[in-house]
Amino acid sequence: MPNLILVTAEGSITIRMREDCAPRTCELVKKLVEGGHYDGCAFYRAEKGFCVQAGLRKVDGTVKSNPFGKVPLEYEVPNRRGTVAMARWDEPASGDGELFINLGNNTNLDRSSNDGWGLGFCVWGEVTFGMDVAERIATLPTHSAGGMSMLNNPCPFKATIQ
């Protein structure tokens, strides 16, 4: 299985892509990386004990578009510490390249019903190296915006597939 490598100023994170349980999501992430769509993007959200989130948002807050469209929800694996999931809206097929690393066993993100948020969040990867980096990002200074803890200074990353 391929690995997604995220290199940040805090260190590197290696994510084993789980094509066995989320093939369409992994394919979307690979296309975004290989097409350079994550270039200039950053970790921008940090919730200690919950998650750090990154994706198509640049350091200045500008959101980049995803030319490949949304990906259908592929819920197979629970959101446990060290798993990587696709962020989405209430609409199940709304994942478009925003990702988060679970810093805890987030059972509230698992499937609990047959509609909306209750359908859960698609885990498509597992951190195999650099969980300490994700934890370190979660300790950076934040401010509250829209009910979330946003990093005062987003943490840029360089993404590659190996």
Sequence and secondary structure as in RCSB ss.txt:
>XXXX:A:sequence
MPNLILVTAEGSITIRMREDCAPRTCELVKKLVEGGHYDGCAFYRAEKGFCVQAGLRKVDGTVKSNPFGKVPLEY
EVPNRRGTVAMARWDEPASGDGELFINLGNNTNLDRSSNDGWGLGFCVWGEVTFGMDVAERIATLPTHSAGGMSM
LNNPCPFKATIQ
>XXXX:A:secstr
  EEEEEETTEEEEEEE TTT HHHHHHHHHHHHTTTTTTEEEEEEETTTEEEEEEEETTS B   TT  B    
 S   TTEEEE   SSTT B S EEEESS  GGGS  SSSGGGG   EEEEEEE HHHHHHHTTS EEEETTEEE
EEEEEEEEEEE 
